[in-house]
Amino acid sequence: MKKLLIPFTLLTLASLARAQSTDTITLVDGTKIQGVKLTWMDVREVRYKVRSSEKSIEREKVHSLDIQQAKARGKLRKALKAVASEDWAEAFPAFMEAAKSAKRSKALAGFLPQYAMWRAFEIAIDHGTMEDRKDILSQLLKEYPETFYLPQIWEYRIRMAYKKAGADRKKLTAIKGLVAKYLEEAKNWGSTRAELEAELEGILIRERLREIQAGEAKKALSKLLGRAEADYPDLANRLKLQLAGAVLRSGKLEEARKMFDAIIKSGVADPLTLARAYLGRGHTWFRKPSRTPEDSEKALLDYMRVATLFPKLDYDLTAEALYFAIESYKSWGGPDLQANVRRLIRRLRGRYRDSTWAKK
């Protein structure tokens, strides 16, 4: 009998097809667990299969999920097509319909409905109404009270509480109660990481209320960093960002720049931390007492990284970056100065008209 010869290219394509029909779990240290099929996820653990072997990993070690298994992609096809064409009015209900459909699938019910609803929620943040957000979170928490996304939900709640509070001390004080509730729940989940996140928020709100001085806050953050650095490098970057900000405010620009630079180059900073690190590094160039045109150009590049790479991540953050990009361009005196400055001003006042930066 002749041996069946299979061309190498066909073997390669077959391997690629298999790789594309499995999921990837990215951990908080940047490690990727590839070639798996998710089966379950909640706030305590993520379960998955490697071939026929069942495995699990603690939720707090998981940074993100890339779902590529065929059955799941089939449910998400319409939603993903709408996202690719930026048809948000179509994508939003398509993800909600995918969530509803996935609940009827034994293979997908443990993880895909949560994933689809969360994707719909993210769309609602950028393109929907506050009512849309409330409805989705209410449904998600009703159907999955211990959802995989509970840490992100708490982060969102705290961020929105700050936004609503403004400078109102009574409302800011109420955030302490919210943070305390987060800490209590984190302990209930058995998540050391979430506990550290809640403690970080507790330090920040106490400093904001001036219940502790900057020096005390810095000591508390440094202590927290010592507990987070080994196991949670992305969270450690968030703590380093706060410390770098304190150094920047003290006027030690070169020291602060090195700290921001280390966060940027770490490879494990979450998008918001990375955006804030670029903004901070830009400030270290812009605030130099004897700023040169070259310093202004370096500041401009960092500010524009925020505006270009993270345009919808944080409204006020991006508005601040554009404001200082305008000032940096003026100081630099680069090519087509007037035209480019006008273009940046239109962008700031057009897309971020409600920000304090657009009104300066």
PALUM-929672 format. One record per residue (C-alpha): residue number from 1; y negated, z, x. Coordinates in nm, 4 decimals. Last residue first. Layout:
<recs>
<nr NUM; y Y; z Z; x X>
...
</recs>
This chain:
<recs>
<nr 360; y -7.6674; z 2.8718; x -1.0289>
<nr 359; y -7.5361; z 2.7734; x -1.3725>
<nr 358; y -7.2305; z 2.5833; x -1.2502>
<nr 357; y -7.1275; z 2.8862; x -1.0449>
<nr 356; y -7.1385; z 3.1179; x -1.3485>
<nr 355; y -6.8654; z 2.9048; x -1.5034>
<nr 354; y -6.9043; z 2.7403; x -1.8441>
<nr 353; y -6.9811; z 2.3956; x -1.7018>
<nr 352; y -6.6631; z 2.3808; x -1.4948>
<nr 351; y -6.5528; z 2.0207; x -1.5523>
<nr 350; y -6.8947; z 1.8588; x -1.5952>
<nr 349; y -7.1271; z 2.0913; x -1.4071>
<nr 348; y -6.8997; z 2.1142; x -1.1035>
<nr 347; y -6.7986; z 1.7469; x -1.1052>
<nr 346; y -7.1547; z 1.6295; x -1.1602>
<nr 345; y -7.2699; z 1.8497; x -0.8702>
<nr 344; y -6.9957; z 1.7066; x -0.6472>
<nr 343; y -7.1056; z 1.3491; x -0.7226>
<nr 342; y -7.4706; z 1.4383; x -0.6658>
<nr 341; y -7.3801; z 1.5831; x -0.3236>
<nr 340; y -7.1848; z 1.2683; x -0.2420>
<nr 339; y -7.4740; z 1.0371; x -0.3333>
<nr 338; y -7.7374; z 1.2450; x -0.1514>
<nr 337; y -7.5398; z 1.2797; x 0.1710>
<nr 336; y -7.3995; z 0.9295; x 0.2042>
<nr 335; y -7.2469; z 1.0396; x 0.5368>
<nr 334; y -7.2547; z 1.4089; x 0.6350>
<nr 333; y -7.5524; z 1.6436; x 0.6513>
<nr 332; y -7.3385; z 1.9459; x 0.7319>
<nr 331; y -7.5711; z 2.1920; x 0.5586>
<nr 330; y -7.5967; z 1.9771; x 0.2466>
<nr 329; y -7.2201; z 1.9232; x 0.2477>
<nr 328; y -7.1652; z 2.2967; x 0.2897>
<nr 327; y -7.3894; z 2.3806; x -0.0080>
<nr 326; y -7.2048; z 2.1317; x -0.2278>
<nr 325; y -6.8644; z 2.2566; x -0.1077>
<nr 324; y -6.9909; z 2.6078; x -0.1788>
<nr 323; y -7.0387; z 2.5276; x -0.5455>
<nr 322; y -6.7127; z 2.3327; x -0.5579>
<nr 321; y -6.5142; z 2.6294; x -0.4201>
<nr 320; y -6.6797; z 2.8672; x -0.6674>
<nr 319; y -6.5902; z 2.6359; x -0.9572>
<nr 318; y -6.2315; z 2.6189; x -0.8320>
<nr 317; y -6.2071; z 2.9989; x -0.8281>
<nr 316; y -6.3760; z 3.0281; x -1.1669>
<nr 315; y -6.1282; z 2.7990; x -1.3431>
<nr 314; y -5.8105; z 2.9178; x -1.1682>
<nr 313; y -5.5174; z 2.6810; x -1.1167>
<nr 312; y -5.6675; z 2.3720; x -1.2748>
<nr 311; y -5.8168; z 2.1910; x -0.9733>
<nr 310; y -5.5672; z 2.3337; x -0.7185>
<nr 309; y -5.5139; z 2.0658; x -0.4504>
<nr 308; y -5.8495; z 1.8905; x -0.4812>
<nr 307; y -6.0928; z 2.1742; x -0.5562>
<nr 306; y -5.9185; z 2.4202; x -0.3245>
<nr 305; y -5.8810; z 2.1651; x -0.0450>
<nr 304; y -6.2463; z 2.0742; x -0.1032>
<nr 303; y -6.3535; z 2.4265; x -0.0125>
<nr 302; y -6.1437; z 2.4153; x 0.3046>
<nr 301; y -6.2841; z 2.0783; x 0.4148>
<nr 300; y -6.6409; z 2.1869; x 0.3387>
<nr 299; y -6.6051; z 2.4992; x 0.5543>
<nr 298; y -6.4890; z 2.2851; x 0.8471>
<nr 297; y -6.7850; z 2.0504; x 0.7935>
<nr 296; y -7.0244; z 2.3442; x 0.7799>
<nr 295; y -6.8881; z 2.4774; x 1.1085>
<nr 294; y -6.9358; z 2.1323; x 1.2642>
<nr 293; y -7.2972; z 2.1236; x 1.1387>
<nr 292; y -7.3471; z 2.4548; x 1.3236>
<nr 291; y -7.3646; z 2.8012; x 1.1678>
<nr 290; y -7.5483; z 3.0601; x 1.3771>
<nr 289; y -7.4979; z 3.3517; x 1.1366>
<nr 288; y -7.1490; z 3.2297; x 1.0418>
<nr 287; y -7.1131; z 3.2611; x 0.6646>
<nr 286; y -6.9929; z 2.9044; x 0.6049>
<nr 285; y -6.7083; z 2.9189; x 0.8559>
<nr 284; y -6.5583; z 3.2489; x 0.7360>
<nr 283; y -6.6311; z 3.1407; x 0.3777>
<nr 282; y -6.4041; z 2.8367; x 0.4164>
<nr 281; y -6.1253; z 3.0670; x 0.5341>
<nr 280; y -6.1680; z 3.2720; x 0.2179>
<nr 279; y -6.1552; z 2.9646; x -0.0061>
<nr 278; y -5.8444; z 2.8378; x 0.1721>
<nr 277; y -5.6859; z 3.1841; x 0.1351>
<nr 276; y -5.7771; z 3.1919; x -0.2337>
<nr 275; y -5.6009; z 2.8606; x -0.2894>
<nr 274; y -5.2936; z 2.9821; x -0.1003>
<nr 273; y -5.2798; z 3.3052; x -0.3010>
<nr 272; y -5.3046; z 3.1064; x -0.6255>
<nr 271; y -5.0370; z 2.8581; x -0.5147>
<nr 270; y -4.7813; z 3.1216; x -0.3995>
<nr 269; y -4.7725; z 3.1834; x -0.0234>
<nr 268; y -4.4373; z 3.1186; x 0.1455>
<nr 267; y -4.5202; z 2.8501; x 0.4041>
<nr 266; y -4.6805; z 3.1047; x 0.6386>
<nr 265; y -4.9472; z 2.8606; x 0.7620>
<nr 264; y -5.1980; z 2.9370; x 0.4883>
<nr 263; y -5.1357; z 3.3124; x 0.5102>
<nr 262; y -5.1770; z 3.3081; x 0.8903>
<nr 261; y -5.5029; z 3.1125; x 0.8554>
<nr 260; y -5.6457; z 3.3694; x 0.6160>
<nr 259; y -5.5717; z 3.6457; x 0.8690>
<nr 258; y -5.7096; z 3.4488; x 1.1637>
<nr 257; y -6.0238; z 3.3722; x 0.9650>
<nr 256; y -6.0700; z 3.7407; x 0.8786>
<nr 255; y -6.0664; z 3.8361; x 1.2469>
<nr 254; y -6.3131; z 3.5583; x 1.3268>
<nr 253; y -6.5467; z 3.6584; x 1.0430>
<nr 252; y -6.5684; z 4.0331; x 1.0945>
<nr 251; y -6.8541; z 4.0718; x 0.8435>
<nr 250; y -6.7163; z 4.3709; x 0.6538>
<nr 249; y -6.6724; z 4.1499; x 0.3479>
<nr 248; y -6.4420; z 3.9231; x 0.5491>
<nr 247; y -6.2300; z 4.2204; x 0.6614>
<nr 246; y -6.1939; z 4.3306; x 0.2981>
<nr 245; y -6.0970; z 3.9769; x 0.1969>
<nr 244; y -5.8370; z 3.9674; x 0.4732>
<nr 243; y -5.6878; z 4.2901; x 0.3375>
<nr 242; y -5.6672; z 4.1437; x -0.0130>
<nr 241; y -5.5089; z 3.8260; x 0.1231>
<nr 240; y -5.2625; z 4.0306; x 0.3288>
<nr 239; y -5.1458; z 4.1939; x 0.0055>
<nr 238; y -5.0923; z 3.8569; x -0.1596>
<nr 237; y -4.9147; z 3.7379; x 0.1546>
<nr 236; y -4.6813; z 4.0377; x 0.1381>
<nr 235; y -4.5936; z 3.9264; x -0.2155>
<nr 234; y -4.4806; z 3.5916; x -0.0713>
<nr 233; y -4.2942; z 3.7675; x 0.2101>
<nr 232; y -4.0949; z 3.9945; x -0.0245>
<nr 231; y -3.8113; z 4.1642; x 0.1669>
<nr 230; y -3.9569; z 4.2521; x 0.5070>
<nr 229; y -4.3262; z 4.2604; x 0.4200>
<nr 228; y -4.3199; z 4.4604; x 0.0976>
<nr 227; y -4.2977; z 4.8267; x 0.2027>
<nr 226; y -4.5330; z 4.7897; x 0.5011>
<nr 225; y -4.7711; z 4.5907; x 0.2814>
<nr 224; y -4.7915; z 4.8824; x 0.0388>
<nr 223; y -4.9075; z 5.1099; x 0.3201>
<nr 222; y -5.1660; z 4.8538; x 0.4270>
<nr 221; y -5.2864; z 4.8224; x 0.0669>
<nr 220; y -5.3252; z 5.2009; x 0.0347>
<nr 219; y -5.5163; z 5.2203; x 0.3633>
<nr 218; y -5.7459; z 4.9346; x 0.2569>
<nr 217; y -5.8084; z 5.0960; x -0.0798>
<nr 216; y -5.9051; z 5.4217; x 0.0862>
<nr 215; y -6.1499; z 5.2396; x 0.3147>
<nr 214; y -6.2997; z 5.0452; x 0.0229>
<nr 213; y -6.3655; z 5.3644; x -0.1711>
<nr 212; y -6.1507; z 5.4931; x -0.4561>
<nr 211; y -6.2527; z 5.5534; x -0.8181>
<nr 210; y -6.4996; z 5.2714; x -0.7674>
<nr 209; y -6.3888; z 5.1036; x -1.0924>
<nr 208; y -6.3045; z 4.7881; x -0.8944>
<nr 207; y -6.1286; z 5.0038; x -0.6351>
<nr 206; y -5.9184; z 5.1638; x -0.9073>
<nr 205; y -5.8463; z 4.8200; x -1.0529>
<nr 204; y -5.7311; z 4.6829; x -0.7173>
<nr 203; y -5.5105; z 4.9812; x -0.6307>
<nr 202; y -5.3335; z 4.9683; x -0.9679>
<nr 201; y -5.2817; z 4.5922; x -0.9406>
<nr 200; y -5.1074; z 4.6486; x -0.6072>
<nr 199; y -4.8944; z 4.9240; x -0.7620>
<nr 198; y -4.7882; z 4.6828; x -1.0360>
<nr 197; y -4.6902; z 4.4213; x -0.7782>
<nr 196; y -4.4968; z 4.6833; x -0.5798>
<nr 195; y -4.3096; z 4.7881; x -0.8935>
<nr 194; y -4.2369; z 4.4221; x -0.9692>
<nr 193; y -4.0809; z 4.3853; x -0.6236>
<nr 192; y -3.8749; z 4.7003; x -0.6568>
<nr 191; y -3.7237; z 4.5627; x -0.9758>
<nr 190; y -3.4893; z 4.8060; x -1.1517>
<nr 189; y -3.5822; z 4.6515; x -1.4867>
<nr 188; y -3.6821; z 4.9983; x -1.6183>
<nr 187; y -3.8877; z 5.0585; x -1.3042>
<nr 186; y -4.0726; z 4.7343; x -1.3696>
<nr 185; y -4.1305; z 4.8436; x -1.7298>
<nr 184; y -4.3034; z 5.1660; x -1.6215>
<nr 183; y -4.5118; z 4.9813; x -1.3617>
<nr 182; y -4.6245; z 4.7277; x -1.6218>
<nr 181; y -4.7198; z 5.0093; x -1.8591>
<nr 180; y -4.9271; z 5.1717; x -1.5840>
<nr 179; y -5.0984; z 4.8366; x -1.5241>
<nr 178; y -5.1930; z 4.8120; x -1.8923>
<nr 177; y -5.3220; z 5.1689; x -1.8908>
<nr 176; y -5.5364; z 5.0956; x -1.5836>
<nr 175; y -5.6632; z 4.7828; x -1.7605>
<nr 174; y -5.8221; z 5.0112; x -2.0207>
<nr 173; y -6.0673; z 5.1254; x -1.7525>
<nr 172; y -6.1911; z 4.7664; x -1.7212>
<nr 171; y -6.2517; z 4.7556; x -2.0961>
<nr 170; y -6.4580; z 5.0750; x -2.0824>
<nr 169; y -6.6392; z 4.9562; x -1.7693>
<nr 168; y -6.7554; z 4.6315; x -1.9287>
<nr 167; y -6.8321; z 4.4049; x -1.6298>
<nr 166; y -6.6114; z 4.1203; x -1.7501>
<nr 165; y -6.3445; z 4.2821; x -1.9647>
<nr 164; y -6.2123; z 3.9656; x -2.1296>
<nr 163; y -6.1401; z 3.7965; x -1.7956>
<nr 162; y -5.9902; z 4.1130; x -1.6482>
<nr 161; y -5.7593; z 4.1495; x -1.9495>
<nr 160; y -5.6621; z 3.7829; x -1.9165>
<nr 159; y -5.5508; z 3.8376; x -1.5562>
<nr 158; y -5.3550; z 4.1497; x -1.6578>
<nr 157; y -5.1742; z 3.9702; x -1.9386>
<nr 156; y -5.0994; z 3.6693; x -1.7169>
<nr 155; y -4.9474; z 3.8876; x -1.4435>
<nr 154; y -4.7422; z 4.0656; x -1.7075>
<nr 153; y -4.6149; z 3.7337; x -1.8393>
<nr 152; y -4.5345; z 3.6184; x -1.4860>
<nr 151; y -4.3225; z 3.9313; x -1.4299>
<nr 150; y -4.1509; z 3.8803; x -1.7713>
<nr 149; y -4.0541; z 3.5185; x -1.6984>
<nr 148; y -3.6775; z 3.5701; x -1.6640>
<nr 147; y -3.6814; z 3.6928; x -2.0239>
<nr 146; y -3.5845; z 4.0476; x -2.1158>
<nr 145; y -3.7093; z 4.0298; x -2.4741>
<nr 144; y -3.5610; z 3.6789; x -2.5085>
<nr 143; y -3.5928; z 3.5702; x -2.8741>
<nr 142; y -3.8892; z 3.7909; x -2.9621>
<nr 141; y -4.0412; z 3.7629; x -2.6148>
<nr 140; y -4.0328; z 3.3831; x -2.6190>
<nr 139; y -4.1581; z 3.3604; x -2.9773>
<nr 138; y -4.4546; z 3.5925; x -2.9169>
<nr 137; y -4.5317; z 3.4217; x -2.5871>
<nr 136; y -4.5328; z 3.0824; x -2.7598>
<nr 135; y -4.7528; z 3.1946; x -3.0500>
<nr 134; y -5.0031; z 3.3720; x -2.8264>
<nr 133; y -5.0420; z 3.0690; x -2.5989>
<nr 132; y -5.0929; z 2.8306; x -2.8896>
<nr 131; y -5.3505; z 3.0682; x -3.0426>
<nr 130; y -5.5431; z 3.0700; x -2.7150>
<nr 129; y -5.5667; z 2.6947; x -2.7476>
<nr 128; y -5.3995; z 2.4150; x -2.5567>
<nr 127; y -5.4621; z 2.1991; x -2.2509>
<nr 126; y -5.4426; z 2.4106; x -1.9369>
<nr 125; y -5.2911; z 2.7348; x -2.0653>
<nr 124; y -5.1018; z 2.5548; x -2.3430>
<nr 123; y -4.9316; z 2.3329; x -2.0838>
<nr 122; y -4.8123; z 2.6440; x -1.9005>
<nr 121; y -4.6825; z 2.7824; x -2.2312>
<nr 120; y -4.4869; z 2.4626; x -2.2991>
<nr 119; y -4.3250; z 2.4952; x -1.9547>
<nr 118; y -4.2419; z 2.8560; x -2.0409>
<nr 117; y -4.0817; z 2.7470; x -2.3652>
<nr 116; y -3.8679; z 2.4923; x -2.1811>
<nr 115; y -3.7505; z 2.7418; x -1.9176>
<nr 114; y -3.6681; z 3.0088; x -2.1735>
<nr 113; y -3.4731; z 2.7587; x -2.3853>
<nr 112; y -3.2935; z 2.6333; x -2.0703>
<nr 111; y -3.1478; z 2.9617; x -1.9431>
<nr 110; y -2.8595; z 3.1171; x -2.1350>
<nr 109; y -2.8490; z 2.8545; x -2.4121>
<nr 108; y -2.7597; z 2.5710; x -2.1750>
<nr 107; y -2.3785; z 2.5615; x -2.1527>
<nr 106; y -2.3208; z 2.6951; x -2.5058>
<nr 105; y -2.5643; z 2.4387; x -2.6463>
<nr 104; y -2.7306; z 2.5256; x -2.9780>
<nr 103; y -3.0144; z 2.7127; x -2.8047>
<nr 102; y -3.0853; z 2.3932; x -2.6067>
<nr 101; y -3.2076; z 2.2125; x -2.9193>
<nr 100; y -3.4768; z 2.4703; x -2.9943>
<nr 99; y -3.5948; z 2.4775; x -2.6328>
<nr 98; y -3.6019; z 2.0973; x -2.6198>
<nr 97; y -3.8106; z 2.0965; x -2.9398>
<nr 96; y -4.0594; z 2.3349; x -2.7779>
<nr 95; y -4.0715; z 2.1150; x -2.4673>
<nr 94; y -4.1369; z 1.8081; x -2.6830>
<nr 93; y -4.4024; z 1.9948; x -2.8832>
<nr 92; y -4.6140; z 2.0434; x -2.5665>
<nr 91; y -4.5340; z 1.7127; x -2.3977>
<nr 90; y -4.6683; z 1.4960; x -2.6816>
<nr 89; y -5.0189; z 1.6436; x -2.6963>
<nr 88; y -5.0016; z 1.6732; x -2.3178>
<nr 87; y -4.9636; z 1.2992; x -2.2607>
<nr 86; y -5.0033; z 1.3216; x -1.8850>
<nr 85; y -4.7824; z 1.0106; x -1.8382>
<nr 84; y -4.5357; z 1.2043; x -1.6219>
<nr 83; y -4.5685; z 1.5044; x -1.8560>
<nr 82; y -4.4740; z 1.2879; x -2.1553>
<nr 81; y -4.1654; z 1.1597; x -1.9735>
<nr 80; y -4.0743; z 1.5177; x -1.8855>
<nr 79; y -4.0933; z 1.6224; x -2.2499>
<nr 78; y -3.8808; z 1.3307; x -2.3728>
<nr 77; y -3.6140; z 1.3857; x -2.1066>
<nr 76; y -3.5919; z 1.7642; x -2.1378>
<nr 75; y -3.2695; z 1.7795; x -2.3409>
<nr 74; y -3.1072; z 1.5136; x -2.1216>
<nr 73; y -3.2347; z 1.6891; x -1.8125>
<nr 72; y -3.0450; z 1.9996; x -1.9215>
<nr 71; y -2.7189; z 1.8157; x -1.9750>
<nr 70; y -2.7517; z 1.6309; x -1.6418>
<nr 69; y -2.8250; z 1.9229; x -1.4126>
<nr 68; y -3.1677; z 1.8875; x -1.2494>
<nr 67; y -3.3389; z 2.2239; x -1.3029>
<nr 66; y -3.5634; z 2.3256; x -1.0136>
<nr 65; y -3.6072; z 2.7024; x -1.0278>
<nr 64; y -3.8690; z 2.9230; x -0.8654>
<nr 63; y -3.9308; z 3.2362; x -0.6578>
<nr 62; y -3.6030; z 3.4231; x -0.6978>
<nr 61; y -3.5466; z 3.7477; x -0.5050>
<nr 60; y -3.6715; z 3.9600; x -0.7946>
<nr 59; y -3.4168; z 3.8033; x -1.0266>
<nr 58; y -3.1239; z 3.9419; x -0.8283>
<nr 57; y -2.8608; z 3.6796; x -0.7477>
<nr 56; y -2.5434; z 3.5723; x -0.9219>
<nr 55; y -2.2263; z 3.3766; x -0.8535>
<nr 54; y -1.9449; z 3.2182; x -1.0545>
<nr 53; y -1.7140; z 2.9810; x -0.8621>
<nr 52; y -1.5952; z 2.6638; x -1.0349>
<nr 51; y -1.8211; z 2.4239; x -0.8389>
<nr 50; y -2.1011; z 2.6600; x -0.7366>
<nr 49; y -2.1902; z 2.8196; x -1.0671>
<nr 48; y -2.5024; z 3.0160; x -1.1559>
<nr 47; y -2.6319; z 3.3515; x -1.2693>
<nr 46; y -2.9902; z 3.4717; x -1.2293>
<nr 45; y -3.0492; z 3.8449; x -1.2521>
<nr 44; y -3.2621; z 4.1313; x -1.3827>
<nr 43; y -3.5482; z 3.9662; x -1.5716>
<nr 42; y -3.3120; z 3.7179; x -1.7337>
<nr 41; y -3.1205; z 3.4096; x -1.6338>
<nr 40; y -2.7917; z 3.2465; x -1.7254>
<nr 39; y -2.5759; z 2.9421; x -1.6476>
<nr 38; y -2.7575; z 2.7599; x -1.3697>
<nr 37; y -2.5602; z 2.4871; x -1.1970>
<nr 36; y -2.5649; z 2.4878; x -0.8166>
<nr 35; y -2.5961; z 2.2248; x -0.5424>
<nr 34; y -2.8829; z 2.3975; x -0.3625>
<nr 33; y -2.9767; z 2.7564; x -0.2813>
<nr 32; y -3.3136; z 2.7176; x -0.1085>
<nr 31; y -3.4669; z 2.9702; x 0.1319>
<nr 30; y -3.8470; z 3.0011; x 0.1105>
<nr 29; y -3.8547; z 3.3798; x 0.1504>
<nr 28; y -3.9144; z 3.4276; x -0.2234>
<nr 27; y -3.6016; z 3.2292; x -0.3050>
<nr 26; y -3.5805; z 2.8709; x -0.4288>
<nr 25; y -3.2919; z 2.8024; x -0.6675>
<nr 24; y -3.1890; z 2.4372; x -0.6893>
<nr 23; y -3.0012; z 2.2759; x -0.9764>
<nr 22; y -2.7388; z 2.0028; x -0.9832>
<nr 21; y -2.7427; z 1.6454; x -1.1100>
<nr 20; y -2.9562; z 1.5158; x -0.8228>
<nr 19; y -2.7061; z 1.6337; x -0.5612>
<nr 18; y -2.4209; z 1.4620; x -0.7444>
<nr 17; y -2.6170; z 1.1373; x -0.7615>
<nr 16; y -2.7014; z 1.1635; x -0.3912>
<nr 15; y -2.3366; z 1.2140; x -0.3013>
<nr 14; y -2.2413; z 0.9079; x -0.5066>
<nr 13; y -2.5184; z 0.7062; x -0.3422>
<nr 12; y -2.3951; z 0.8072; x 0.0029>
<nr 11; y -2.0370; z 0.7220; x -0.0838>
<nr 10; y -2.1535; z 0.3852; x -0.2124>
<nr 9; y -2.3489; z 0.3227; x 0.1087>
<nr 8; y -2.0430; z 0.4113; x 0.3177>
<nr 7; y -1.8402; z 0.1365; x 0.1521>
<nr 6; y -1.5166; z 0.2573; x -0.0089>
<nr 5; y -1.1992; z 0.1231; x 0.1502>
<nr 4; y -0.8880; z 0.1663; x -0.0580>
<nr 3; y -0.5945; z 0.1818; x 0.1791>
<nr 2; y -0.3414; z -0.0927; x 0.1318>
<nr 1; y 0.0000; z 0.0000; x 0.0000>
</recs>
